[in-house]
Amino acid sequence: MSEYQYVAFRAVDRPLTDQELKFAQQQSTRAEITRWSFENEYHFGDFRGDVKGLLRHGYDVYLHYANFGIRTVAFRMPAGYPFPKSVWSRYIGIGELKWENDSRGHAGIVSLSPYREIDGIEEIWNPGEYMDDMVEMRNRLIAGDLRALYVLWLCAAMDDQSVERDVVEPPVPGGLAQTVEAFGPVLKFFGLDPLLLLAAAKGSPDASEQPTHHQQCLEWMEHLTKEESSRLLRRFVTEDANAVKAETIAAIRQGGGASDWPATSLGRSFQELLAKTEEIRADHEATERKKREAAAKREAAKRERE
């Protein structure tokens, strides 16, 4: 098997400035680089650029795939972690799921890089297709969706170089069963069955209704004074509108308060979750097989009548 690597960055909140674009162009002479994206493939050699520097200079999401076991994502969090430290610390820190603060301010980077043996995981032929899913993961994480953080924990626990398969899961957030479509591709990228979310959802509470980003923006705007509204409008007209928008959204997120997502401690090991997932997968495949057999019988009966 020949060596293959894929490296990509994506700007989400705003496009890169001229200075940030210049910095990005200094990191690679071969990559396709724009104000919104950075992308390159390698069949020989490695990316030797400054990953954290690129995340701190304009890009918001980083994805790295190599067919010899490397699967990495990282998210720039401009307003810091969106949960109280007492909550955040129960999910972050296992294996290669890490948080690194910036030297100044509240911002930081969440990174996830579990190692997977190539003989035990399906190869990905187009890793770039997963970038949109990683962007959605970051959006949900920033919005305070505890389910996104739990999914990152699941992916971190599946590390072939770790001996902690019996590690006990953190509190299980409500509403996990409704996230198979949204987070399923993220689990697949890290070599996990999306039905793991259904296994983990057993015994967890339902998700309470959370305010949408649109609702948060409307509520924030209602509390602006006339002077603050005028000042903000003037900045949109006279300054870089994308930069002002990004700064405003960060202020809304930071001012939204700590997330209050319902969660329950169930005390299950990661190995138990994997075993339950295998049972659900077997039941799912048996059900699908019966459906196919019933459809075949109906088609055969139809042909016989004709």
Secondary structure, 3 states (H helix, E strand, C coil): CCCCEEEEEECCCCCCCHHHHHHHHCCCCCCEECCCEEEEEECCCCCCCCHHHHHHCCCCEEEEEECCCEEEEEEEECCCCCCCHHHHCCCCCCCCEEEEECCCCCCEEEEECCECCHHHCCCCCCHHHHHHHHHHHHHHHHCCCHHHHHHHHHHHHCCCCCCCCCCECCCEECCHHHHHHHHHHHHHHCCCCCCHHHHHHCCCCCCCCCCCHHHHHHHHHHCCCHHHHHHHHHHHHHCCHHHHHHHHHHHHHHCCCCCCCCEECCCCEHHHHHHHHHHHHHHHHHHHHHHHHHHHHHHHHHHHHC
